[in-house]
Amino acid sequence: MISAQSLFNKFLSTQSRQQEKIWLLLRQHKLKNSDPVIQWNYHESVLAINLSHDLPFNLKQFPLYSQNLGKVAGIIQRKYPKAGIIDVGANIGDSVAVIRHFSEAPVLCIEGNPKFIPLLQKNAAQWKNIHMEFCFVGEKETKVQPMNNLGTAWLKEDESGIPVRTISSVIKNHSAFAQAKLLKIDTDGFDNQIIRGAKEFLREAKPGIFFEYDPFFLAKQNERGPEILDFLEQLGYQTLHIFDNLGHYLIKLSINERAHFEHLHNYFNRDGSMYMDIWAVHQQDADIDTSSL
């Protein structure tokens, strides 16, 4: 039987769309019994990654996928050469790999799911200036247990579980990131809660916020998604750069263009199959050069 690594390598090397479909079916079959760890060479990085992880498969088919995060990190580093990045939902370190292709900024990786932490630690060893905090992040401090799915997790409150902390609380243990200029959040519908829980940090550091906005998963958390714009506007955020889930840059909006945003919200409300990535920019960075987006 073909090994998971061989299967993965053949998928990456084929130029045939028909063969890609065959390899993806074989991958799906293999994942029914296990989720083996494979090696993936991504630009300068070598990642240990579960076969279930979608990033390399998505990138093969959609070359701009996730590259928007790296581009934003590079833009911010050019203005703030010494500023750090906070990565909430660091998973196995795949976001850091994307960031490292564009930026050498220090990164604070925050991850609470025990499934991902061993690979995150292993992958992080190859990069400089990586710091880690093992907890979940939310609007309030509590404890939860992750209910794992392939590549993601649902959280259930449990007094004996893993700590949930606010960004401001985490930063007390990592003072070097108190003035971080990029906050990346990718947490399957918990993103708005994490932003609200970071109020103190956002008011003080005014970082760019790069977050996933999925109307379907936000609704599962009883979130009225567009209300986060009111919160951000009160803190001085002025501009939204919006991408689709395949990494294509769609539009630049003023944060007070609510009707236009509502149209986007409705369009991307597709049962979790589509979402937006949003880069929210504070008014103090109105002059930042975004021409490379």
N, C-alpha and C positions, 0 to 999 in steps of 0.2 A: 504494500500500500504506500502511496506517495506520502512523504513527510509534510508536515505543515510548512516547514521552511522552503522545501522545494515547490510546494503549491504556491506559496507567496512569491517566490522568485520568478516562477513561470508567468504568474499574473502580471508582475511588473514589467517583464521583458517582452511580452507579446504586443504586437501592433495590430492584431486582429480583434475587432469588436466581438466577433462570434466566439473566439477563444476566450476573451474576457468573460463572457457570459457563462461559459463552461466552467472556468476556474472559480467564478463566484458561486456557482451551484455546488461545486466540490467543497468550497470553504463552508458554505451553509451546512452541508452534510457533516463535515468534520466537527463543527461547533455543537452538534447535537449531543456529542459524547464528552467533549472537553474543550478547553480554551487555552491551547498551548502558547507558550512564549516563543516569539520569533525575533530575528534581528532585522532591523530596517535602517539602511543608510540614507539619511536625509541631509543633503548638503554637507555641512561640516560636522554633523552629529551622527552618532551611531546609537540607535535606540533599541532597547529591549522592550517589546511591545506585544500585547496579547493579539492573537489572530482575530479576535472579535473587534479590535479597535478599527474604527472606520477611516481615520485620517489618511493613511497611505492609499486606500482604495478610492476614496473621494478625490484625492489629489491626482491620481492616475487619470481619472475621467474628467475632472474639473480643475485645471491647473491653477486657478486663482483661489481655490478653496483655502480658507484660513490665512492666506497671505496678507489680508488686510490688517490683521493684528501686527504682523511684523513691520509692515509699512508705517503704521501709526507709531510703533515703538521707535523706528528710525527717525521719523519726523520730530518726535519729542526729544530724542537724544541730541539732535542737531541744535535745538534751542536750549536744552538743559543737559549739558554733557555729563554732569556728575549725579543727576537725579536717578532714583531707583524706580523699580516697577513692582507692583504687588499683583500676584497672580492667584486669584481666588478660584478654586476648582482646578488645581494644578494637574490633577489626574496622574498620569505616569511621566509627566515632564514634556509632553508633546508641544505644549504652548511655548515652553522655554526654548525648545529646538527651533520653532518658527521665529521667535524673538531674536535668538542668537544669530540667525542668518542676516539680520538687519541692525542689531544693536548689541553692544557689550555692557549695557547697563546692569547694575546689580539687580537681582530678582529675589523677592520673597515669595516662595511657593507655599500656599496654604491648602492643605488637603486633609480631609477627615476620614475618608473611606479606607478601611484596612486593606481592601482588595488592591488598591492602587499604590499604597505607600511603599512597599518593597521595590517596585519597579521605578518609582519616582526617585528613591534614594540611590538606586543603582545608576540610573541615567544621569542624575545630577552630578555624580562624581567626575564627569568629563568636562564640566564647565567651571569657570571661575566666578566668584562673587554670587553664589547661590546660597540662600538661607531658607530654612524650612520651619513651618509650624504645623503640627498635626492636630487639626480640629476642624469642625465645620464652622461656617460663618453665617450669621443671621441678624435679625433685627433686635433680638433680645437673647440673653444668655440662658441656656437650658441644656438638656442632654437628650440625645437621640440614638436610635439604632438604624443603620442603613439596611434597607431591603434591596439587595442587589438584583439588577438586571444586567444584561450584557452591555458594558460600556457606560452605564449610568446607575443611579440609585434613587430610591424613594425613601424618605426619612420619616421615622415614627418616634414620637417622644417616648423616652424611657429613662427613668431616674438612674438606672445603672449603666446607661449608654455613654456615648462619646460626647465630649463637650461641644456645645455651640457657643461661639463667642462673637462679639462685634469686632469690626475692623479696628475701631479705636482701642479696644481692649488688647487685641493682638499686637498692635503697634507699641504698646507699653513694654513689651518684651523685645522689640526690635526698633529701637529709637532711631537707627540709621535710616529708617523708611518713613519717619514722621513727615518728611517733605517730599515723598515720592510723587512723581509727576504723571504716572499712568497707573490706573486701577483697572485691571482686567477681571471681568466676572463672567463665568459660564457655568451655571448651576441649575439648569433644567427647571426654570420657573421660579426659583428663589431669588432671582437677580434683584428685583425691586425691593424685596425685604432687606437684602444685604446693603443696597444703596442707602436706604433709610437708616439702617443701623450704623452707617459710616458718617453720619451727619457731622459729628465733631471733627473728624479727619478732613472731610470735604471742605468744611468752612475754613479750616486752618491752611491746608496744603493746596487746595484748588486744583487737584490733578485732572487730567483728561480721564474720562470714564469710558472704557470700551466694554460694552455689555451685550449679552444676547437678549433679544426681545422676541419672545415667542408667545403670541396671544393665547394659544391653546394651553400651554403649560402654565402660563400666568393665571389663567382662569381656574386651573386645578388647585391653585393656592389661594383661591377667592380674591384674586387681585383684579382691580379695574385698571388695566395696564397703563393707559394714557395719563392717569393721575400722577405718575412719577415725574412727568414734565413740570407740574406745578411745584413739586418738591425741589426739583433741580433749579427752576427759575428763581425761586426764593433764595437760593444759595449763590446766585450770580452766574449760572450757566446760561449760555446765550445761543450756541450754535450746535446743530446736530448734523453729523455726517453719517449717512445711512447706506448700508450695503445689504444685498440679498444674501441668502444662506450659502450661495456658491462663491461668494467673495467679490461679486461685481459691485462697483460703486454706483449707487442709484441717484442720490440727490443730496444737496445741502439745504437744510431748513433752518430758519430761525425758530427758536424754541416756542415762540408764541404763535406759530402757524398751526394751530390746533386742528383746524378742519382738514388740512392736508394730511396731518399725521393720523387723524382718525380714518381717512381713506386707506392709508398704508396699513394701519392696524387691521382693518376689515379684510384687506386683500391677503394679508399674511396669516389670517386665522384659518389654517388648513389642517386641523387635526394633528399638528406637530410635524407635518411634512415640509413646512416652509417657515422661515423666521427671518428676522432682521438682525444684523449686527449694527449697533449704534455707537458712535464715538461722540460723546458729549463734551464740548469745549467751553471752558470758563471764559468770561468776558475779558479777563486779564490776558488771555492768549488769542485775542481776536486777530492779532497780527501774524499768527503762526503760518508758515508756508505749507500749504496742503496741495501744491501743484503736482506732487509725485503720486497722489492717490489715483 
